[in-house]
Amino acid sequence: MIEKLAACCTALGTDAYLVGGFVRDWLLSARPGQDIDIAVSGDFEAIAREIAREFGGTVVPLGPAHGVVRVAGQRDDDAWPWNIDVEGISGTIEEDLSRRDFSVNAMAIPLADWPSMKSVIDPLGGRADLATKTIRALGPKVFQDDPGRLMRAIRLAGQLRFRVEPGTSKRIAADSRLLADVSPERVREEFLKILSLDGAKGQLEVLDHFNLFDQVVPELQSAKGVDQPNMHYWDVWGHTMHAVEAAELITKGHQNSPIYSCVPWTQDSEAHFSQHATDGHTRGTVLKLAALFHDVAKPQTKTQDETGRTRFFGHSEQGAEIATERLTQLRVSAKGIEMVAKMVEHHLRPAGMKDGDEWPTNRAIHRYFRDVGDVAIDTLYLSLADYLAAKGPELVHEEWLNHARMIGHILHVGTSEPVSPTSTRVITGHDLLTHFKIQPGPEIGAVLERVEEARAAGEIETKEQALEMAANALRYLAEQLATESSNGGLPSEGPH
């Protein structure tokens, strides 16, 4: 593909260089990455259009002000997607590299010379910093020129597992306030990339150290120092950070670990959390995002009753509202916001479905999957992460095993027919209208819901049994209506 790209640029009479992240990642791993970054002399937009024509791709402007155009496409043989980012050179290639962000991104290779490592153009010591695993900013104004680089520095360090050079750290701390000038879309992009990384908890703490985190999710600053009941090892802030960590670890499989081998995990689980969810990220990343917000409303809902017991009434519901507002400001997609808000709202529900020592009934599980919908499975795993983050080093293995088994039971029953809310109903509204010769009304939905709950609980299986139950339910509703009419419209005192 690069050879074809080189031939195309040669035919156009332009000087072309592989640059940036492509060169960095290639030098680190001795193999090319999936996306290609090139810098060209001349009219870069016209060159991008010609590349798109040659490769059968689509031109996607990324930011003309920054001189970048993307050519996106897909190979026919294996449906492998690719991106070629084309940027213009202002002056010589060395001058262009000197205006970049970090030394490890300031290297180039003449397109026609690749893959010769002898042809690497490295005027600013990028290869030496690769060898010492160091992120080093180029110049004292690198963050002032582009404050978006503040987040990128932390993300790159986490992604590559590099250290941030001390002078660069000082510049990040000094210029951190400039993040307020960065567009919400760009902040969201970098923040979600950080969350998607292994070891996301550590990177969030680095963001907090540099006063960047409070500009992304300011609502969580009040969680610091908020004590919790004895069942929690950490304060709300510490619990939140460890919940993000646990959400990451429980979606990595059993890991030959006595803790994580308790987590229900199959190939279906792995496929579920690998699905694309929103803004170019998977359900696994969205789970960590929900873990970040799941207790965000605890500080303002904290109360103590007359016995001195600490409570957080309504923190799930208020937390869902806060998450919705914050993620809207970060320009997260509507789907992503809905997923996170619903997980936050229902994160206590799996553990609350138990009746004493008894596991949840099939009827309760059916209601849970019906209400939580698309993120019912994800919320079960959030419950697991929440449990681990609450107990911390005081985790009692037997109690954890019982909790994980209970969650596994909910998962098994809820995703098996006929309990799954996505399964075909045993009877429909049309069946009720035709069989009982009644008119449409609100009682139809109520009866169907009772029938589905009964089926979920294993009380009925056939259509005949469903119709018999529907007849009893309709008779009961009619009696209730008659009683209310005789009482002047007041509801009866009977069972509901």
N, C-alpha and C positions, 0 to 999 in steps of 0.2 A: 504493500500500500504506500509506503514511504518512497519507494523507487518510482512508482507511478506519479506521486505528488511532485517529486524532484523533476521528473521529465516535463510535467505540466508547467512548472515554474520556469524551467529553462526555455521552453517554447514561448513563454510570455516575456522573456528577456528580463526577468527580475531576480535580484539577489534574494535568496531565501535561506532562513536559518531555523533549525529546531531550537526552541528556547524553553525557559521556565520549568514548570513542573514535569514536563516530559523528560527533559534532560536530567533533572534531579533524580527522578525515580528510576530512569534507565541506568544511571551511574551507580545507584544504590543496589540495584538488583540484577544488573547486566542483561536486562530484557526490557523491551518497550512497554509503556503503559497502554491503556485502552484508548485514551484521548491524546490527540496530537496538538501541540502548540507551535505555530510558526510565526516568524517575523519577516516581513517582506518590504522591499523598497518599492516606491511608486504608489499607485492608487490601490490601497489594500481592499477597498470595497469591491472594485471592479475585478481584482484578482480572486476574491472570495467567490464572486458570482461565476467566474470561469471554472474554478475548482468544483463548485456545486454542479455545473453543467457536465463536467468531465466525470465526476464520481456519482452523479445521480442523487445528489443531496439537496438539502433545503437551506437557504440562507436565513440565519436567525440573528438579527442585530442584538448585541449584548450591551453596548454602550458606546455609541459613536464618539462621544466626548473623550473616551479613553482610548479610542482607536482600536476597537476589537469587534470582529464579526465572526460568528460561529457558522460553520457548515456542518449540518447534522444529517446523518443517513444511517443506512442499515445494509449489511452485506446480504446478498441473496442466498449464499450457500448455507449459512448457519444462523441467519437472523441476528447476527452480532451487531449491536448498535455502535456507532462511532461518532466522534466529534472532532472537527478540525477547527481550532481557534486561530483566526488570521488577524494579525495586528500589524500596524504600520511602523516602519523605522523612521525616526526623526534624527538625522545625522548619521554617524557611523554606528555599527553594531555595538562597539564598545561604549559609545556615548549612551546608546539605548539601554544597555545593561546597567549602567551606572545609575539610571533613574528608577530601577526596580526596588522591591521592598527589602528582600533579605538575600544574603550572599548565596545561599543554596538555590535561589531562584534566578541568579544572575549569571548563568552560563549559557552558552550557545554552541551549536555545531552547524557548519554549512550543510544544508540539506543534501547536497550532492556527495558529501564525504561520509555521511552516516553509513555504517556503524563504526567508523574508525575513532577510537578514543584519543588518538594522537591529535585529532582535529578540534578537540574541545577548546573553545574560547573562554577563558576564565580570568578576567582581569582583576577580580575582587576577592579572590581566595575562597570561592565556593567549594572546591573539591577538598581543601583543607578542613573546612567546617563540616563537610559531610563525614570526613574521617574522624573528627572529634565529636560528632553528633551534636552540633551546636546551631541554634537559630540566632543569627546576628543581623541586626538592622543595618542598612546602608545609609549612614549619615544621620545627623542630629535632627533633621526635619522630616524623617521618613513617615512618622505618624501624623505630623501636622499637614503634610501634603495630601495624605489620604488616611483619615482616622479609621476607616474600615480595616486597616492593617492591624489595629489593636487586637481585634478578635482573631484575625487570621494567624497572628503570631502564636497565640495560645493553641489554636486548632492544629497548626502545623507541628508544634512541639508534641502535642498529644498523639497526632497521627503517626509521626515518624519516631516517637519515643526519644526525642532530643531534649536537651536542656536549653533554656533561654539564657544567652550570654548576659553577664551582670550589667554591662552598660545598656544593653537593650531593655533589660528589666527596669532599670531606672527611668528610661525614656517612656516605657509603657505606663509606669506609675505617675510620671509627671504629666503625661498627655491623656490620661484616662478619661478626663471630663469631656474630651473631644468626641467621644463615642456618641454623644447626644446629637451630633451633626450628621450622623450616618443614617441613611434611609432605613425604615423598619424592615423592608424586604431583605436588604443585605444583612442586617443584624440577625434576622430570622434564619437566613441561609447558613451563616457561620455558626449560630447557636445550635441549630439542629444537627449540623455536621459534628460539632463537639459532642452532643448527646449520643450520636450514633457510634462514637468511638468506643473501643474497649478501654476500661478505666475512666469512664465519663465522670464518675464522682470526683476523682482527683482533679480533672480539668475544670469542673465547676468550682472547686475550692480555689484553684489558681485564679480563675476569673474573679472570685470574691476577694482574694488577696490584693488584686490590682484595682479594686473598686469598679470593676466592669459588670459584675453580676447584678449589682443593685440597680444598674441602668437598664438591664434586660428584664429582670423580674423583681422590681422594687418591693412588691408586696411580701416577699419572703424575709426581708431584713428584720421585721418585727418578730420573727420566729426564734431569733437568737436569745437564749436565756429563758425561754418560756418553759418552766418545769412541767412535768407530766406525772400522772400517778405511778405508783411503784411498779406496775406491770411494764412500764417503759424504762429502758436503760438510759436513753439520751433525752435531752430537751427536744423541742419541736424541730429546731434547725438540724441538730445532729441526726435525729430520726429521719428527717426528710432526705438528707444526703445519703444515709445508709439504705433508705428505701430505693433510691435510684440505683445504688450499687447492687442491691439484692435483685431488683428487676432485671438488671443486666445478667447477673449470674444464673438466675433460675431459667433463663432462656438459652443457656449454653449446654443443656443436657446434663447428664448425671456426673460427668467429670471425675468419675471414680472417687466420689466424695460421700462420706456418711451423711452429710447434710443435703446435698443436692440430688443424691440418689433417691431421696424420698419424694422428690417432685415428680408428678405425673408427666412423663415425657416420651413421646413416640415420634415416628417420622411425620405423622399428621401435625403434631405440635410444632415441629421444626418448620414444616411447610407453612403453617398458619402465621408464625411470627416473621417469616421471611417474605410474606406478601407485601407488595407495595401498598402503602396506606394513604400518604399525603405528602405533598411538596417534595417528591423524590425520595421519600424515606419509608422504611418498613414499619410493620406493626410493632416490631421489637423496639424501635426508637420511640414510637408513640407511647408504648408502655412506660418507658423511662420518663417521658414527658408528663404522663399522668401521675407517676410516682412523685415527680417534683412538685405537683400541685395538690396532691391528695389531702394534705393537712394545712393548706395555705391559710385557711380561715380559723385555725385553732386559737391564735392569739386574741382575736376579738370576740370569740365565743366562750372563752374560759370563764367558768364560774365555780363556786364552791357551795355545796348544800349545807344544811344545818349540822351535819355530822362531820363536816370538813372534807368531804369527798369532792375531788376535782372532776368537773364535767365539761364537755364541749358540745353542748346541744346545738344542733343545726349546722355544725361545721362542714358537713358533706355538701349540703345544699348551697350554703354560702360560698364554699370553695368552688363549686361548679360555676357559680356566677362570676367569681373573681377570675377563674381560669378563662372563661369565655371572653371577658373584657380584655384581659392582658393579651391573649392569643389573637384577638381581633386587632389590637393595636400593632402586633407583630406581623400582621398580614398572613397569618396561617390560614390555610384553606378552610372553607366552611365545613368540609367533611372532617378535617383534622380537629377543628374546634369541637364539633359535635362528639367525636370519639372521646376526647379527653374529658369534656364536661360530664359525659354520661358515666365514665369510669370513676371520676371523682365523686359524683353524686351517689353512686351505688357501691363504693369500695368497702363499706362496712357490711353490706348485705349478705355476702357468702357466709361470714362467721356468725351473723345474726339469724341464720336460717335453722340453726340447731334448736332442738327442744330439750333443754337440759343436757343429758348425755346422749340423747337420741339424735341420730343423723337426720338431715332434712328429708321430708317425705317427697314422694314423686310429685305430688300436687304442688308443693312449695317450689320444687325445682322447675316445674313447668312454668309457674308464675314468674320465677326469676328470669328464665330464658326469654319469656314473652316480653317482659318489661325492659330488660337490658339489651336485647336484640343483638345487633352486629358486634358489640364488644362484650358479650356475656362471657366468652372464653377468656378474653384479655383481662376482664375484671377479676376473674378467679385467680389469675396469676398475680395481679396486683395485690390481692388479699394475701397470697403467700409471701410476697415481698414485704408487705406491711407487717406481717407476723415476725419475720426474721429481723426486720429493722427495729421492731419494738423490743424484742428480747435481747438482741446483741450478744455479748459474751455470756449472758446468763441463760442462754437457750438450754432448755431441758429436752434432750433428744426424744424421749418417749412422748412428751406432749407435742413436740413438733411433728413427729411421725403421725400421731393421731390427727392433727390438724391437716396435714398434707393428704392423708388418706381420705378424710372427709371431703376435701376439695376435689380429690380424684374421683370420689363417688358422684359428686355433683356433675363433674365434667363428663363422666361416663354415661350417667342417666340422661343428662341434658342433651347429649349429642347422639343419643340412640333413638331409633324409632320405637314407639310412636310419639315420644315425648317432645321431640324437637319441634319448635313452633313453625319450622319451615316445611314440615310434613303436610301431606294432604289431609284435610279435615275428614272425619268419618261421616259427618253430615254437613250440609251447607244451609245457608239461609233459604235458598230455593227449595230444598227438601222440606223445610218447615212450612213454607208458604203453600206448597202443593199438597203435602201430606195432611196438614191440619186445616187447610182451606181458610187461612187467616190473612189479614192485611199486614203490610210492612209496618214496623214500629220498633221502638227502642228495646222492647222485650226480646226481639229476635237475637240481637247481639249478646244480651245477658244469658239467654238460654244456651247459645252456642258456646259461650265461655265456660259455663258449668259443665257442659258435655265434654269439652276438651280437657278440663281439669280432671274429670272423672276418668277419662281415658288415660291421662298421664299417670294417675294413681293406680292404674290397673284394675279399676272397678268395672269397666266395660271394654268390649273389644269389637263387637259387630255393629252394623248399621241398625239392626233390629233393636239391640240393647240401647243404642243411642236415641232412637225414636221413642222408646218406652220412657227413658229418663226425661226426654224433652217434653213428653206429654205430662209427666208429673210436675216438671218445672213450670210449664205453662198454666197448669191447674193451680199451682201454688201462687203464681203471680196474679192470676185472676182473683183468687180469694183475698190476697193482700189488697188489691185495688178496690174490691167490694167493701172490705173492712174500713179502708181509709175513707171511702165515700160515706159510709154510715156514721163515721166519726167526724164528719165535716171537713174531710181533707187531711186530718191529722194522721201520721203514720201509726201503725199498730205497734204493740209492745212485743209481738212475737219474734221468733228467731228470724235472722236474715241469712 
